Amino acid sequence: MRRGIATTAVVAALALSATACGGGDSDNQSGGSGEIAGTVTFWDTSNEAEQGVYKKIAEDFTKKHPKVKVKHVSVDFGEANNKFKNAAGGNAGAPDVMRTEVAWVADFANLGYLAPLDGTPAVEGKDDFLKTAWGSTQFDGKTYAVPQVTDTLALFYNKRLLKKAGVEVPESLDDIKRDAGKIKDKTGATALYLRGDDPYWFLPYLYGEGGDMVDADAKQVTIDQAPGVRAFEQMKSLVDSKAAITDLSDGWDNGQSAFKNGDAAMQVNGPWAIEDSLAGKEFKDKDNLGVAAVPAGDKAQGSPQGGWNLSVYAGSKNLDASYEFAKYMGSAEVQERTTKELSLLPTRKSVYETEEVKNNEMVEFFKPAVEKAVQRPWIAQGNSLFEPIKVSQQEVLSGRTSPSDAAKDVGKAYRKILKDWK
């Protein structure tokens, strides 16, 4: 989800050109009549299991606006960020509307590739959006996206194993360390599988110590302060004490395997892992899977806000229809439908009040965790902040460097990325 950002004068110039000259392959045929028409090209970055539903939902927009044709294009998530930049920067082939990961919005907006949405139909009913979800649409005082779905990390736990060990669901990392011996002795399982290969999984430890990567308002790097050091210490302590097992290269497959087979009683993961987890032998009885908020550190409890937004390309030749399409895709009606059909978490407060969403198993699992989600720094360089964490995280967990030096190294890397920051 986190790609590096390369902002250059050339790219910025191309962005301004794209905005001035228009782009995409859509045509606006409203002819001043007030009724939208023409084509809206939509880049859908959802996964394979979701794309069929999103294609149908997108194309159903024509039931409301029969003079509009929606061109649904599935774009691989791993390629989407660079593909959009290349298309927008080259002023050719960019979509009218794109499903953007929350961390991409500030990046794309900074490059001039996104249309501001304030005062357009796209953001009608903005007070209904969750505060954290709405935050991810903001850059430099303007709105550049419509919140579509939200997510976060949570603690997955094996109810049977915890019951057999005679322990409660942990509320803190200290609880895990305290109970790890009981879990091992009575079940043979390690208490926790710790994701060591992905820096996104570092954030709950950082938030748990009361820290953050940066203070965006003060333009100050904070990850190398005491909470950052302590976050690395917490991860290392869990592994060294054998309360956790980890992997530095293939954390997804190995973590899922350990959890699904009962070799680990708990793991931290997101809503995207629910279906895969339920396919494991430990969860043939799906009621055996429990989900709770991530365990707290010494100072706090929190997990990073993730999710997806809808952004409109600044160079679109059919802005009016694009605004309406973004509004539709982020509407309460569509969010309720995606929760029903895909068990995705809504970004609108009103949708959580509907009976069908209230009774959705995924929402029941993850709403407590989402309520504790922490907004990431919505800055243009946000994607670039993860790679330095990944390097230092692996150095610490492999024993090649100390938590203190790891935090210092990340801080140095950040100051190179954020050149004018303290």
N, C-alpha and C positions, 0 to 999 in steps of 0.2 A: 504493500500500500504506500510505501514511502520511497519516493524517487528523488534523486538529486536535482538541484535547480541550477541552471546556468543562465544568469541574466547578463546579457551583453548589450552594448550600445547598438550593435547591428540588429539583434532581436527586437530591442525596444523600437527601433526605427521601423522595422517591418510591422510591428504591432500597430503603430500609428498609421502606417499605410493601409493596413487591413481595415482599420476602423474608418478611415476616411473614404476608402474606395469601395467598400462593401466586399462581400465574399460569399462563399457557400454556393450551392447549386439550386437554391429555391427561387421561386418567382412569386411576386405579390400581384395578384390579379383582382384586388378589391376595387380598383378603379375609383376610389374615393367614395364608394357607396356606404362605407361603414360596416359592411359585412365582410368578414375575413375570407380569404380564398387563397388558392395557390398551393404550394408544397412546403411541408416542414420536414426536414431531415433530422432524425433523432438518433444519436449515437448512444446505444444501450450497452453499458459496461457490466451488467449483471452477470452472474455465473450461469453455467449451462442449465442448471435446474430451474433457474428463474426466468430465463430469456423468453420462453414460450408464453408465459403469463404476461410479461411486460409487453411483448409484441402485440398480443391481443388487446391489452388495455390501451396501448398507444393508438392502435388502429381504430379503437372504439371512439376516439375523439371525433371521428367523422360523423358519428351519430348526432353530435351536438352541432357540428359545423360541416355540413355536407359538401361545401365547396372547397374544403381543404383536403389535400391528400397527404397522409403521413407516410414517410419513407423510413421504416425501422431498419437500423443497421446494427448488428451485433459486433462489438469491438472487444477484443481480448483485453481484460483489465491490465495485464502486465505491459501491454503495448500502448494503452490508450493515452497516457500522459504525453509521451513523446510524439505520438501520432497526431494528437490535437495541436501541439505546439508547431510541428512541422507544417501542418495544413494551415493553421491560422497565420503563422509567420510568413508563409509563402502566398497567402491570400488566394488559396485555391483548395477546394475540397473539404473545408471545415463544415461541420454540421450546423444547423440552426440552433439546436438544443442538445446538450450533452449531460449525461449522468456523471457527475463529478464527485470523486472522493472528497471528503470534507477538507482535507489538507491541500487540495489542489486549487481551491477557489481563490485564496489570496495570491498564490503564484500566478495563475492565469490573469487575474485582475491587474496585478502589478505590471504585467506585460502589455496590458491594454487590449486583451483578447475578449473580455467579457463586457456585455452591455449592462450598465447600471439599471437596476430594476425599481428603484424608488419612484413612486408615482405611476407605475404601470399596473395593469391588471394582474401581473404575475404574483404580486405580494399582497393582494387583498386578503384581509383577515389575518394580518401578521401577528396580532396579539394572541392568536390561538396557538402559536408555535411554542414548543418548549424553549425555555431560555437558553439552554446549552445548544440546542439545535440551531436556533436563530443566530447565536453568536458566530457560528461557523460560516455564515453568509456575509459577514461584514468585513470590509477592508477599506481603510483610509476614510472612514466616515460614510461609506455608501454600501448599499446592498447589491450583491452580485450573484445571488443564488436563491433558490426556493428549497427549504429543507424537505427531503423526501422520506428517508428512513434513518433511524438512529440505532446505535448499538454501543456496547462497551464490553469490557472483560469482566468475568465473574468466576467464582469458585465452583467447579463441578465436583461433586462428591458421591461416593458409593455408599448409599445408606446402609446396605447390609454389612459392609466391612466396618463402618464406624460403630454400628450397633454391636457387632461381634466383639469389637475391641473395648466396648463400654465407654466410648468417648462422645462428646457432643460435637456438633458442627463448630469448627474453630471460628472465633471472631477476630483473632489476631495471629500474627506470626509466632508470638510467644506460645499461644495455645498449640500450634502445630508442633513446635519443638518439644513442648512438655508432653504431648500425647504420642509422639512418633514411636517411642519405645513400646508402648502398649499396643499400638497398631501392628508393629512388626512382630511382637511376641505372640499375639493372639490370632493374627490373620496371615502372617508371612509377607504382607504387602508393605512397601515403603509408603510413608504417609503422603508425600507430595511428589508429583513430577513437575520439575521446574524448567520452563522453557528458556534455554540459554543461548539460542541461536538467533533470536529476533528481538531487536531493541524496543519494540512496542511493548513487550512484556516486562520491560524494566520499569515502566512508568508507575505501576501500582506501588512498587517499593519506594520510588522517589516521592510520590505523593504521601505515602504512609509515614515518611519522615518529615513531612511538612515542607517539602521542597518542590521545585519545578525546574524545567530546563532553563528558562529565561524569565526575566521580568520585562515584558514587552513595553509596558507604560514607561518604565524608567530606562529602557534600552540598556539593560544590564544582564550579563551572563551570570546565572546563579547556580548552575549545576555543579560547579566545583566548590561550592560552599559546604558546610557541615552536613546538611541533609543528603547531598549527593554522595558524599563519602560513606555515610551511614547506609544508604541504599545498597551500594556495592557490598558493604560489610554484611548486610542482612542476607543477601543472596548467597554469598560465600559461606556464611555460617550455617545456612540450611543444608548446603551440600556437605560441608565438612563434618557436621554433626550426624550425617546420614538420615536426617529428617527428610531429605529430598534427593532424588536422582535427577540427572540432567543430561543433555546432549548438545553439542556445540555445532552440529552440522545438519541434522535432519530432525529438528525438534517436533515438527508436526506429526510425521509418521510414527516416530518412536514414542512420542507422548500419547498419541491416540491409542497405539497398540498397548502400551503399559496400562492405560486407564481402562480400556475396553476389556482387557484380559484379567483385570484385578491385580496386576503387579504394582500398581500405584492406587492408593485409595482416593486421591484427590489430584486435581490439576486446575490451572487457570486457563480459561478459554472463552470464546465468544459464541454468540447465538448461531453462527455458521457451523459450529461443531456439534450441535444438538443431534441432528439426524445421523451423522456418522457415529457418534457415541452410542446412540440407541441400537446401532447395528452390531455392537459388541456382545459377546457371550454373557458378560456381567449384567447386561441390560435388556435381556430378552423380556424380562418384566420391566417395562419402562418406568414403573413407579419406583424402581430402585435408584433412579438417577435423581440426585438433588442438585439444586443450583442456589447459591447464596452470594451476597456481596463479597468482594475480595477481602481477605483478612487484613486488619489494620496493622500498621507499623507501630512505632513508639509514639507518634504524634497525631496521626490522623488515619482516615480510611477513604480511599478513593481510587478510581480507575479511569483511564482515558476515554474521552468521548470519541466515538467513531461514527461512521454512517455515510450517507450519500445525499447529495444535493442535485438540483437541476439548474444549469446555467445556460444563458442565452449568448450566443456568439455575437460580438460587437459588429462584425461585418455581415451579418445576415441580411439577405435581400427581402426578407419577409418578417420583419420585427413584430408587427402587430399580431400575426398568427402565432409567432414563436412565444410571445408573452402569454397569449391565451393557452397555448399548449403547456407551458411550464406551470401555469396556474392550475390547469386541469390535472396534471400529473402529481401535483403536490396537494390536491384538494382532499378534504375529509372523506369524500366519497371514494376516491381511488385508494387512499391510505387504508380505509376500512377493508376494501377489497383485497389489497395486498397482504394485509394481516390475515384475512380469512384464507386466502389461497396459498400464501407463501410463509405465513407466520413471521413476517417482518415487523419490526417495532415502529409504531407511528411516531411522527414528530409533532402532531397536533394534539393538544390537551383534550379537545372535545372527543376525539376518536377513542380515547381510553375509557370514556364514560359509556360507550355503547355496549350492549349486553354481549354481543358476539365477540368483541375484543376483550372485554373483561374476563370472559370464560376461555380465552385462548391460552393453551398450555404454555406457549412460548412467552407470552406476555406475563403470565403468572411467574414463570422462571426468572425473567430478566428485568421486570419493572423495578424491583428493589435495587438491583445493581445500577440500572440506568439513572435512578434518582440520586445515586452517589457519584455519578460520572463527573469528571473534571474537564473543563474546557482546555484544549491545547492552545498554545500561542498561535493565533491566526495571523501569521506574518508570511511574507512572500518566501522566505527562506526556510519555512517550517519543515519541508521534506528533507532538507539537507542536514537537519539536526540529528537524524537518527543513525546515520552511518558511523559517526564517531562513538556513539554509545555502543553500537554493535561490536566495534573493535575492542573497546575497553572492557566490555562485559565478558567477552570471550577470554581476554587476557587475565582477568580476575578469576574467573571460574576454572581456568586451566592452571592457576597458580603461578603465572609468569609475571604478574605485577600485583602491587598492593592496591587496596581500595582507594587509598589516598592519592597514589600516583595516577590511578585510572581516572579519578575525577579531575585531577589537574590536566591530564591529557585531553579530556573531552572539552574542558574549559578553553584550552589553547586552540583547539580545532574550531570551536564556536567563534572565537574572536577573529579568526581568519575568515570565517564565513560572514560574520556580522561586523564588518570592518570598523564602523564608527561606534560600536557598543563598548561599554565599560566591562 
